Amino acid sequence: MSASFDTCHGTLVIHAVGGAECTEPNCVDLEYVRHFLVLECEEVTGGCQCTALVELAQAS
């Protein structure tokens, strides 16, 4: 008997300030194992606002 995994075809984006979101609008399970591609938010083209918030907090 083989295991069956429900996978999402969107990209899971992990934010520097915590939390995650998926590029697939109907995705409700943000577990890493469900996604083919998992990226840190700074790897996303154009970056992410939360990385600027982290840099600002570190500079203070």
Sequence and secondary structure as in RCSB ss.txt:
>XXXX:A:sequence
MSASFDTCHGTLVIHAVGGAECTEPNCVDLEYVRHFLVLECEEVTGGCQCTALVELAQAS
>XXXX:A:secstr
       EEEEEEE TTS EEESSTT     GGGEEEEEEGGGSTT  HHHHHHHHHHH 
